[in-house]
């Protein structure tokens, strides 16, 4: 059952919801009543935006598809029969923001944190003056094992807390995959560059061979042999490059060798046919 505004004010009076000043002194409960803005919600007051774990700011321009962690002035100390959910304000959702937050379990005492993401195509300028999120409280049956996890008593942003070492392993694995992908892309770029250079070299060689043959008035059979030999040589070069770069496509591996063998075989056939004639 969600608690209504009257019950939420009682939570403020009993210190289940509290705000502390710079000296750590609790703000008078009645000053927080105005933040009970909805029938079943309390408007959270943004305290900081966390660009990185130890870098915080009072205002932040959120780029499209970017995220930022937020902490609030509010601290909750949930009894064993109460859970809390952080929700995005309707106006902020229509602006293009999305919110992710944990379910705060019974027994959890913590400052309220959440993460917002810009899902729009525009930059969104955020500051601590305009509310972003609200919190709702739900009564549950009493629990035997209240929350005592790594984020208990989190009054300052911990980042990933005690999970950092295990998550960093996953991040490292992803980084390793990215390195492999980058190397594969580099290999493909080099292969394409070498193939293009080989094609241009082959074209210029063929033009040069045929031009020299024309100027020297060489017979047609010798020109054919020279052209086939040139094609075979550059096909062999392409095959050697492919062998070194090890392309995944089997056709890409086999085709240069087929052209090499075919070109040299044709050249030999023409040569011996000419000699026989």
Secondary structure, 3 states (H helix, E strand, C coil): CECCHHHHHHHHHCCCEEEECCCCCECCHHHHHHHCCCCCCEECCEEEEEEECCEEECEEEECCCCEEEEEEEEEEECCCCEEEEEEECHHHHHHCEEEECCEECCCCEEEEEEEEEECCCCCEEEECCCCCEEEEEEECCCCCCCCCCCCCCECCCCCCHHHHHHHHHHHHHHHHHHHHHHHHHHHHHHHHHHHHHHHHHHHHHHHHHHHHHHHHCCCHHHHHHHHHHHHHHHHHHHHHHHHHHCCCCHHHHHHHHHHHHHHHHHHHHHHHHHHHC
